């Protein structure tokens, strides 16, 4: 049964993965920014880790989080470029039940204002899987800020209209987009 559009913010359980061969907890400014953004918004950090850029390691971590009853959102920073070591999209896309094509398109549109045509080298992707939303963004701190401030923050806020992803997540009553009501 579809409920009426949610009017109030609902805190979500969020996991953060930094994909990097060189960062550690002291130098992980992108992961730290995402943790700050999500907690300032009122969400709960459920897990955080840094893993090397290895397709199977990334996939295993994300698959475990998607299968968890406690995690509704996965934020991944890093591994979305075009180098031989960038494997985040290949690792996570097979796990998606539904790909959110508009996320990557919008991320690149917003990024164009900051980095120009270099934005075409971003392979930012997102998808839904088992009631968990997964957002993948580049590893730069500025790119994470752009993604959160321009897209993710609003889409994880149940009061954002006309649509957000909160009603699609596990342990949340399903919500129809307000533009589809009436």
N, CA, C and O of each residue as an XYZ file, in Angstrom:
728
protein
N       0.841     -1.182      0.000
C       0.000      0.000      0.000
C       0.886      1.246      0.000
O       1.805      1.353      0.812
N       0.618      2.175     -0.895
C       1.398      3.399     -0.999
C       0.845      4.426     -0.020
O      -0.359      4.681      0.010
N       1.721      5.006      0.773
C       1.337      6.016      1.758
C       1.361      7.391      1.120
O       1.895      7.565      0.025
N       0.785      8.361      1.801
C       0.894      9.743      1.349
C       2.336     10.190      1.453
O       3.128      9.617      2.201
N       2.662     11.204      0.708
C       4.017     11.721      0.657
C       4.508     12.113      2.052
O       3.818     12.833      2.775
N       5.673     11.650      2.421
C       6.249     11.966      3.735
C       6.536     13.459      3.839
O       7.055     14.068      2.903
N       6.200     14.033      4.966
C       6.414     15.455      5.189
C       7.601     15.729      6.107
O       8.079     16.862      6.169
N       8.081     14.719      6.817
C       9.122     14.941      7.810
C      10.394     14.172      7.465
O      10.363     13.101      6.859
N      11.503     14.760      7.874
C      12.806     14.119      7.724
C      12.822     12.799      8.491
O      12.280     12.710      9.593
N      13.443     11.776      7.906
C      13.614     10.489      8.564
C      15.102     10.157      8.562
O      15.706     10.059      7.493
N      15.708      9.981      9.742
C      17.132      9.624      9.747
C      17.349      8.242      9.131
O      16.604      7.302      9.407
N      18.366      8.138      8.305
C      18.686      6.889      7.617
C      20.014      6.337      8.126
O      20.844      7.071      8.661
N      20.196      5.035      7.952
C      21.448      4.365      8.310
C      22.341      4.318      7.080
O      21.968      3.754      6.052
N      23.523      4.917      7.194
C      24.393      5.125      6.042
C      25.774      4.504      6.293
O      26.343      4.644      7.376
N      26.296      3.822      5.280
C      27.662      3.304      5.301
C      28.487      4.069      4.265
O      27.983      4.423      3.200
N      29.754      4.319      4.586
C      30.649      5.067      3.698
C      31.854      4.200      3.366
O      32.515      3.668      4.257
N      32.132      4.066      2.078
C      33.296      3.327      1.597
C      34.184      4.265      0.803
O      33.736      4.889     -0.159
N      35.435      4.365      1.201
C      36.446      5.077      0.415
C      37.250      4.033     -0.337
O      37.802      3.111      0.262
N      37.313      4.183     -1.652
C      38.085      3.281     -2.503
C      39.382      3.995     -2.852
O      39.377      4.998     -3.566
N      40.499      3.469     -2.339
C      41.788      4.111     -2.573
C      42.925      3.152     -2.275
O      42.859      2.352     -1.341
N      43.964      3.247     -3.083
C      45.181      2.476     -2.836
C      46.160      3.235     -1.949
O      47.170      2.677     -1.521
N      45.864      4.519     -1.667
C      46.838      5.330     -0.941
C      46.302      6.017      0.317
O      47.096      6.440      1.157
N      45.012      6.138      0.470
C      44.482      6.862      1.626
C      44.350      5.970      2.850
O      44.178      4.755      2.756
N      44.438      6.629      4.008
C      44.176      5.966      5.284
C      43.238      6.875      6.071
O      42.821      7.912      5.554
N      42.899      6.521      7.292
C      41.945      7.321      8.067
C      42.416      8.763      8.255
O      41.594      9.678      8.310
N      43.717      8.973      8.353
C      44.238     10.334      8.530
C      44.142     11.178      7.264
O      43.976     12.395      7.344
N      44.245     10.546      6.099
C      44.278     11.294      4.834
C      42.986     11.181      4.021
O      42.911     11.700      2.908
N      41.991     10.520      4.559
C      40.733     10.298      3.843
C      39.797     11.501      3.993
O      38.797     11.433      4.708
N      40.129     12.598      3.314
C      39.325     13.810      3.433
C      37.950     13.655      2.779
O      36.984     14.263      3.240
N      37.842     12.865      1.727
C      36.557     12.661      1.060
C      35.601     11.865      1.935
O      34.447     12.255      2.113
N      36.068     10.767      2.473
C      35.231      9.972      3.374
C      34.827     10.767      4.600
O      33.687     10.682      5.056
N      35.759     11.536      5.131
C      35.474     12.367      6.307
C      34.400     13.411      5.980
O      33.498     13.646      6.783
N      34.499     14.035      4.801
C      33.487     15.011      4.392
C      32.103     14.363      4.319
O      31.126     14.932      4.807
N      32.015     13.182      3.712
C      30.718     12.506      3.608
C      30.141     12.182      4.975
O      28.939     12.330      5.197
N      30.996     11.740      5.896
C      30.531     11.463      7.260
C      30.007     12.743      7.901
O      28.950     12.732      8.532
N      30.734     13.839      7.744
C      30.285     15.129      8.299
C      28.955     15.550      7.694
O      28.050     15.966      8.418
N      28.828     15.448      6.383
C      27.604     15.866      5.699
C      26.404     15.029      6.151
O      25.342     15.576      6.449
N      26.570     13.717      6.202
C      25.434     12.867      6.540
C      25.028     13.029      8.004
O      23.838     13.018      8.318
N      25.999     13.177      8.897
C      25.638     13.346     10.312
C      25.061     14.733     10.576
O      24.141     14.869     11.382
N      25.582     15.758      9.917
C      25.004     17.101     10.062
C      23.569     17.140      9.551
O      22.752     17.912     10.054
N      23.256     16.313      8.555
C      21.895     16.254      8.017
C      20.952     15.487      8.944
O      19.734     15.559      8.780
N      21.501     14.756      9.914
C      20.669     14.006     10.852
C      20.624     12.513     10.624
O      19.874     11.803     11.294
N      21.429     12.020      9.675
C      21.497     10.576      9.428
C      22.495      9.924     10.383
O      23.241     10.612     11.080
N      22.500      8.597     10.407
C      23.387      7.832     11.290
C      24.457      7.109     10.471
O      24.146      6.434      9.490
N      25.714      7.256     10.880
C      26.797      6.493     10.267
C      26.766      5.091     10.858
O      26.938      4.915     12.064
N      26.546      4.100     10.011
C      26.438      2.716     10.452
C      27.763      1.980     10.318
O      28.095      1.126     11.140
N      28.523      2.320      9.268
C      29.816      1.674      9.042
C      30.636      2.573      8.130
O      30.086      3.364      7.364
N      31.961      2.446      8.220
C      32.869      3.186      7.351
C      34.134      2.376      7.191
O      34.651      1.816      8.158
N      34.631      2.315      5.969
C      35.901      1.636      5.757
C      36.604      2.204      4.528
O      36.002      2.887      3.700
N      37.888      1.900      4.438
C      38.716      2.244      3.289
C      39.211      0.926      2.718
O      39.775      0.101      3.436
N      38.996      0.733      1.422
C      39.442     -0.488      0.753
C      40.238     -0.133     -0.489
O      39.991      0.896     -1.118
N      41.192     -0.984     -0.841
C      41.965     -0.758     -2.052
C      41.060     -0.884     -3.269
O      39.997     -1.501     -3.207
N      41.491     -0.298     -4.363
C      40.707     -0.296     -5.590
C      40.840     -1.658     -6.265
O      41.639     -1.845     -7.183
N      40.040     -2.593     -5.788
C      40.015     -3.956     -6.304
C      38.551     -4.334     -6.516
O      37.757     -4.306     -5.576
N      38.205     -4.679     -7.727
C      36.823     -4.956     -8.090
C      36.146     -5.911     -7.105
O      35.033     -5.633     -6.659
N      36.776     -7.004     -6.763
C      36.131     -8.025     -5.934
C      36.051     -7.629     -4.462
O      35.111     -8.010     -3.765
N      37.025     -6.876     -3.995
C      36.961     -6.375     -2.622
C      35.824     -5.367     -2.480
O      35.044     -5.428     -1.530
N      35.738     -4.444     -3.429
C      34.658     -3.448     -3.422
C      33.310     -4.157     -3.469
O      32.422     -3.868     -2.667
N      33.163     -5.075     -4.401
C      31.885     -5.782     -4.563
C      31.507     -6.543     -3.291
O      30.338     -6.553     -2.902
N      32.472     -7.171     -2.648
C      32.174     -7.930     -1.427
C      31.689     -7.021     -0.298
O      30.726     -7.347      0.396
N      32.356     -5.885     -0.118
C      31.953     -4.950      0.935
C      30.552     -4.422      0.661
O      29.702     -4.424      1.552
N      30.310     -3.977     -0.549
C      29.015     -3.390     -0.890
C      27.908     -4.450     -0.834
O      26.808     -4.165     -0.361
N      28.184     -5.652     -1.307
C      27.179     -6.722     -1.249
C      26.800     -7.041      0.197
O      25.630     -7.283      0.493
N      27.777     -7.041      1.088
C      27.494     -7.281      2.500
C      26.612     -6.179      3.069
O      25.669     -6.459      3.810
N      26.909     -4.937      2.729
C      26.101     -3.822      3.221
C      24.691     -3.866      2.637
O      23.726     -3.597      3.354
N      24.551     -4.195      1.366
C      23.232     -4.282      0.739
C      22.404     -5.380      1.406
O      21.197     -5.222      1.585
N      23.032     -6.470      1.765
C      22.331     -7.588      2.400
C      21.985     -7.304      3.863
O      21.110     -7.963      4.426
N      22.647     -6.351      4.476
C      22.418     -6.020      5.882
C      21.031     -5.431      6.090
O      20.550     -4.648      5.271
N      20.398     -5.811      7.180
C      19.104     -5.221      7.538
C      19.262     -3.807      8.073
O      18.290     -3.054      8.131
N      20.480     -3.438      8.466
C      20.718     -2.169      9.150
C      21.175     -1.028      8.249
O      21.247      0.110      8.711
N      21.482     -1.285      6.998
C      22.039     -0.239      6.131
C      21.056      0.069      5.000
O      20.638     -0.821      4.260
N      20.700      1.347      4.885
C      19.763      1.801      3.864
C      20.441      2.575      2.739
O      19.906      2.670      1.634
N      21.618      3.125      3.022
C      22.334      3.964      2.058
C      23.809      3.594      2.084
O      24.384      3.390      3.153
N      24.423      3.507      0.902
C      25.862      3.302      0.778
C      26.413      4.455     -0.054
O      25.965      4.698     -1.174
N      27.385      5.156      0.507
C      28.082      6.227     -0.203
C      29.494      5.748     -0.493
O      30.219      5.353      0.420
N      29.888      5.781     -1.759
C      31.220      5.329     -2.162
C      31.951      6.483     -2.820
O      31.432      7.115     -3.741
N      33.154      6.753     -2.346
C      33.996      7.770     -2.950
C      35.262      7.109     -3.493
O      35.941      6.360     -2.790
N      35.562      7.401     -4.750
C      36.789      6.889     -5.361
C      36.548      5.753     -6.335
O      35.536      5.055     -6.272
N      37.499      5.587     -7.234
C      37.476      4.481     -8.179
C      36.534      4.656     -9.355
O      36.171      3.679    -10.011
N      36.127      5.914     -9.632
C      35.167      6.138    -10.720
C      35.791      6.765    -11.964
O      35.071      7.126    -12.895
N      37.100      6.898    -11.997
C      37.768      7.514    -13.139
C      38.031      6.517    -14.258
O      37.357      5.494    -14.367
N      39.024      6.831    -15.091
C      39.325      6.009    -16.260
C      40.681      5.315    -16.204
O      41.111      4.730    -17.198
N      41.355      5.368    -15.069
C      42.645      4.682    -15.016
C      42.426      3.175    -14.916
O      41.314      2.716    -14.656
N      43.476      2.426    -15.120
C      43.393      0.976    -15.047
C      42.983      0.469    -13.674
O      42.474     -0.646    -13.564
N      43.190      1.252    -12.633
C      42.846      0.835    -11.267
C      41.437      1.257    -10.850
O      40.979      0.847     -9.783
N      40.743      2.048    -11.640
C      39.413      2.522    -11.271
C      38.355      1.481    -11.630
O      38.032      1.290    -12.802
N      37.820      0.810    -10.609
C      36.896     -0.299    -10.885
C      35.584     -0.224    -10.104
O      34.832     -1.198    -10.084
N      35.296      0.900     -9.467
C      34.081      0.973     -8.666
C      32.814      0.719     -9.491
O      31.997     -0.098     -9.067
N      32.601      1.368    -10.642
C      31.365      1.088    -11.391
C      31.221     -0.386    -11.784
O      30.137     -0.957    -11.667
N      32.317     -1.003    -12.252
C      32.251     -2.412    -12.627
C      31.951     -3.298    -11.416
O      31.303     -4.336    -11.548
N      32.419     -2.889    -10.251
C      32.210     -3.678     -9.041
C      30.768     -3.621     -8.564
O      30.210     -4.641     -8.159
N      30.157     -2.441     -8.607
C      28.838     -2.296     -7.978
C      27.661     -2.436     -8.936
O      26.587     -2.856     -8.507
N      27.817     -2.109    -10.192
C      26.663     -2.128    -11.103
C      26.003     -3.506    -11.224
O      24.779     -3.560    -11.342
N      26.742     -4.621    -11.201
C      26.058     -5.924    -11.242
C      25.175     -6.185    -10.005
O      24.311     -7.062    -10.030
N      25.397     -5.426     -8.936
C      24.606     -5.593     -7.722
C      23.283     -4.832     -7.767
O      22.395     -5.098     -6.957
N      23.137     -3.896     -8.696
C      21.949     -3.051     -8.744
C      20.732     -3.807     -9.269
O      20.815     -4.526    -10.265
N      19.597     -3.636     -8.584
C      18.314     -4.084     -9.117
C      17.831     -3.069    -10.141
O      17.255     -3.436    -11.166
N      18.067     -1.788     -9.859
C      17.679     -0.694    -10.739
C      18.796      0.337    -10.761
O      19.277      0.752     -9.706
N      19.209      0.752    -11.941
C      20.211      1.797    -12.079
C      19.518      3.148    -12.086
O      18.459      3.303    -12.694
N      20.112      4.127    -11.412
C      19.573      5.484    -11.382
C      20.386      6.309    -12.372
O      21.332      6.998    -11.990
N      20.016      6.235    -13.628
C      20.773      6.893    -14.698
C      20.898      8.398    -14.486
O      21.949      8.976    -14.764
N      19.848      9.030    -14.001
C      19.845     10.479    -13.836
C      20.891     10.994    -12.876
O      21.320     12.142    -12.992
N      21.315     10.166    -11.921
C      22.327     10.608    -10.960
C      23.633     10.971    -11.664
O      24.148     12.072    -11.471
N      24.169     10.074    -12.467
C      25.420     10.339    -13.177
C      25.294     11.501    -14.145
O      26.202     12.322    -14.276
N      24.150     11.561    -14.823
C      23.918     12.654    -15.768
C      23.910     14.000    -15.042
O      24.559     14.951    -15.479
N      23.175     14.073    -13.935
C      23.084     15.318    -13.185
C      24.413     15.677    -12.532
O      24.796     16.846    -12.502
N      25.123     14.666    -12.003
C      26.428     14.929    -11.398
C      27.368     15.573    -12.415
O      28.042     16.556    -12.105
N      27.413     15.030    -13.611
C      28.296     15.587    -14.640
C      27.846     16.988    -15.059
O      28.686     17.847    -15.330
N      26.550     17.228    -15.115
C      26.052     18.560    -15.453
C      26.476     19.578    -14.400
O      26.959     20.659    -14.737
N      26.299     19.238    -13.135
C      26.685     20.149    -12.055
C      28.202     20.348    -12.045
O      28.680     21.468    -11.862
N      28.950     19.277    -12.238
C      30.413     19.334    -12.210
C      30.998     20.164    -13.338
O      32.091     20.716    -13.204
N      30.286     20.256    -14.434
C      30.779     21.010    -15.585
C      31.115     22.449    -15.200
O      32.085     23.017    -15.701
N      30.324     23.034    -14.319
C      30.569     24.415    -13.887
C      31.909     24.566    -13.184
O      32.511     25.638    -13.229
N      32.389     23.500    -12.528
C      33.656     23.542    -11.793
C      34.851     23.070    -12.609
O      35.928     23.661    -12.535
N      34.667     22.009    -13.386
C      35.830     21.395    -14.031
C      35.730     21.324    -15.556
O      36.593     20.735    -16.207
N      34.695     21.914    -16.120
C      34.572     21.947    -17.567
C      34.415     20.564    -18.183
O      33.807     19.670    -17.594
N      34.973     20.406    -19.372
C      34.780     19.158    -20.120
C      35.429     17.947    -19.456
O      35.147     16.813    -19.844
N      36.283     18.163    -18.474
C      36.875     17.025    -17.760
C      35.818     16.185    -17.057
O      36.086     15.048    -16.669
N      34.615     16.738    -16.890
C      33.542     15.989    -16.238
C      33.152     14.731    -17.012
O      32.584     13.805    -16.433
N      33.450     14.687    -18.311
C      33.114     13.478    -19.073
C      33.897     12.262    -18.591
O      33.525     11.126    -18.884
N      34.978     12.497    -17.856
C      35.769     11.383    -17.338
C      35.237     10.837    -16.014
O      35.814      9.905    -15.455
N      34.147     11.405    -15.508
C      33.538     10.895    -14.289
C      32.576      9.769    -14.622
O      31.706      9.917    -15.480
N      32.733      8.655    -13.947
C      31.801      7.547    -14.116
C      30.953      7.405    -12.843
O      30.765      6.301    -12.332
N      30.450      8.528    -12.347
C      29.573      8.517    -11.183
C      28.322      7.722    -11.532
O      27.684      7.976    -12.554
N      27.972      6.760    -10.682
C      26.804      5.909    -10.906
C      26.043      5.748     -9.602
O      26.583      5.975     -8.519
N      24.783      5.354     -9.720
C      23.968      5.068     -8.547
C      22.945      4.010     -8.917
O      22.620      3.810    -10.088
N      22.443      3.335     -7.882
C      21.414      2.332     -8.109
C      20.749      1.912     -6.821
O      21.210      2.227     -5.724
N      19.655      1.194     -6.980
C      18.916      0.627     -5.852
C      19.102     -0.874     -5.859
O      19.070     -1.511     -6.912
N      19.297     -1.435     -4.678
C      19.462     -2.878     -4.553
C      18.993     -3.316     -3.176
O      19.501     -2.842     -2.160
N      18.025     -4.220     -3.144
C      17.519     -4.770     -1.882
C      17.096     -3.668     -0.907
O      17.340     -3.774      0.295
N      16.473     -2.627     -1.417
C      16.028     -1.535     -0.562
C      17.141     -0.650     -0.048
O      16.958      0.093      0.916
N      18.297     -0.727     -0.690
C      19.460      0.089     -0.329
C      19.836      0.923     -1.546
O      19.907      0.411     -2.663
N      20.076      2.214     -1.321
C      20.528      3.062     -2.421
C      22.041      3.203     -2.327
O      22.591      3.406     -1.244
N      22.704      3.093     -3.465
C      24.162      3.178     -3.544
C      24.517      4.350     -4.460
O      24.109      4.395     -5.621
N      25.287      5.300     -3.915
C      25.780      6.438     -4.699
C      27.297      6.326     -4.809
O      27.985      6.227     -3.793
N      27.823      6.340     -6.027
C      29.266      6.305     -6.262
C      29.688      7.645     -6.847
O      29.087      8.147     -7.797
N      30.740      8.215     -6.254
C      31.219      9.517     -6.713
C      32.738      9.500     -6.799
O      33.382      8.626     -6.218
N      33.312     10.446     -7.512
C      34.773     10.505     -7.593
C      35.418     10.663     -6.215
O      34.748     10.979     -5.232
N      36.715     10.438     -6.169
C      37.441     10.456     -4.910
C      37.853     11.822     -4.405
O      38.323     11.933     -3.273
N      37.695     12.854     -5.194
C      38.101     14.172     -4.700
C      37.080     14.685     -3.691
O      35.883     14.421     -3.800
N      37.582     15.420     -2.711
C      36.711     15.990     -1.692
C      35.719     16.954     -2.325
O      34.554     16.988     -1.929
N      36.157     17.730     -3.293
C      35.261     18.673     -3.966
C      34.149     17.942     -4.714
O      33.007     18.400     -4.718
N      34.464     16.820     -5.341
C      33.444     16.039     -6.052
C      32.414     15.475     -5.067
O      31.221     15.438     -5.370
N      32.865     15.045     -3.910
C      31.940     14.538     -2.884
C      31.031     15.654     -2.386
O      29.839     15.439     -2.166
N      31.589     16.830     -2.212
C      30.787     17.994     -1.795
C      29.747     18.315     -2.876
O      28.581     18.559     -2.566
N      30.169     18.313     -4.132
C      29.257     18.575     -5.246
C      28.120     17.555     -5.263
O      26.955     17.928     -5.404
N      28.446     16.287     -5.123
C      27.426     15.235     -5.154
C      26.458     15.368     -3.983
O      25.244     15.280     -4.169
N      26.988     15.579     -2.776
C      26.114     15.691     -1.604
C      25.241     16.939     -1.687
O      24.021     16.862     -1.546
N      25.874     18.091     -1.918
C      25.145     19.358     -1.899
C      24.182     19.495     -3.076
O      23.127     20.117     -2.946
N      24.535     18.925     -4.205
C      23.720     19.100     -5.402
C      22.679     18.023     -5.652
O      21.724     18.246     -6.395
N      22.855     16.836     -5.029
C      21.952     15.720     -5.335
C      21.606     14.891     -4.096
O      20.441     14.805     -3.706
N      22.609     14.290     -3.489
C      22.384     13.258     -2.485
C      21.657     13.777     -1.252
O      20.717     13.140     -0.777
N      22.077     14.921     -0.727
C      21.451     15.451      0.480
C      19.946     15.580      0.340
O      19.203     15.178      1.234
N      19.490     16.137     -0.773
C      18.048     16.292     -0.995
C      17.359     14.956     -1.208
O      16.253     14.742     -0.712
N      17.999     14.061     -1.938
C      17.362     12.793     -2.250
C      17.271     11.851     -1.047
O      16.519     10.877     -1.078
N      18.029     12.136      0.006
C      17.940     11.351      1.239
C      17.096     12.055      2.294
O      17.085     11.641      3.454
N      16.400     13.096      1.912
C      15.542     13.859      2.822
C      14.088     13.594      2.451
O      13.637     13.990      1.376
N      13.356     12.927      3.336
C      11.969     12.549      3.065
C      11.060     13.749      2.851
O       9.983     13.606      2.272
N      11.468     14.927      3.303
C      10.624     16.101      3.117
C      10.896     16.827      1.797
O      10.205     17.793      1.475
N      11.893     16.375      1.030
C      12.203     17.020     -0.256
C      11.121     16.677     -1.278
O      10.798     15.509     -1.494
N      10.570     17.714     -1.899
C       9.507     17.521     -2.886
C       9.966     17.973     -4.262
O      10.818     18.858     -4.342
N       9.456     17.423     -5.331
C       8.328     16.509     -5.322
C       8.714     15.054     -5.117
O       7.843     14.234     -4.829
N       9.993     14.703     -5.256
C      10.399     13.303     -5.140
C      11.711     13.164     -4.378
O      12.552     14.063     -4.392
N      11.870     12.031     -3.719
C      13.129     11.642     -3.094
C      13.153     10.125     -3.047
O      12.165      9.474     -3.384
N      14.277      9.563     -2.631
C      14.417      8.107     -2.628
C      14.070      7.451     -1.296
O      14.082      6.223     -1.213
N      13.765      8.209     -0.265
C      13.563      7.639      1.065
C      12.471      6.573      1.063
O      12.644      5.522      1.680
N      11.366      6.817      0.392
C      10.262      5.856      0.365
C      10.571      4.566     -0.361
O       9.775      3.628     -0.309
N      11.705      4.493     -1.038
C      12.107      3.276     -1.753
C      13.042      2.392     -0.926
O      13.409      1.299     -1.358
N      13.426      2.865      0.260
C      14.439      2.172      1.040
C      13.835      1.175      2.019
O      12.675      1.307      2.408
N      14.616      0.180      2.417
C      14.145     -0.822      3.372
C      13.810     -0.168      4.710
O      14.422      0.823      5.107
N      12.836     -0.740      5.385
C      12.366     -0.259      6.685
C      11.755      1.127      6.636
O      11.703      1.813      7.656
N      11.292      1.552      5.468
C      10.586      2.821      5.309
C       9.297      2.502      4.561
O       9.311      1.741      3.594
N       8.190      3.076      5.001
C       6.934      2.863      4.285
C       7.069      3.374      2.858
O       7.594      4.467      2.646
N       6.600      2.594      1.862
C       6.707      3.040      0.477
C       5.969      4.361      0.264
O       4.878      4.572      0.793
N       6.576      5.231     -0.509
C       5.995      6.545     -0.783
C       6.017      6.779     -2.284
O       7.026      6.539     -2.947
N       4.904      7.246     -2.806
C       4.818      7.590     -4.214
C       5.290      9.027     -4.404
O       5.056      9.875     -3.543
N       5.939      9.299     -5.500
C       6.379     10.650     -5.825
C       5.181     11.582     -5.853
O       4.140     11.233     -6.408
N       5.313     12.759     -5.264
C       4.196     13.698     -5.159
C       3.646     14.092     -6.519
O       2.465     14.420     -6.626
N       4.463     14.067     -7.554
C       3.979     14.442     -8.883
C       3.063     13.362     -9.454
O       2.373     13.603    -10.444
N       3.046     12.183     -8.848
C       2.193     11.108     -9.336
C       0.894     11.019     -8.562
O       0.007     10.241     -8.914
N       0.778     11.808     -7.516
C      -0.473     11.873     -6.777
C      -1.446     12.706     -7.582
O      -1.028     13.552     -8.373
N      -2.701     12.490     -7.401
C      -3.775     13.250     -8.040
C      -4.255     12.619     -9.305
O      -5.158     13.147     -9.954
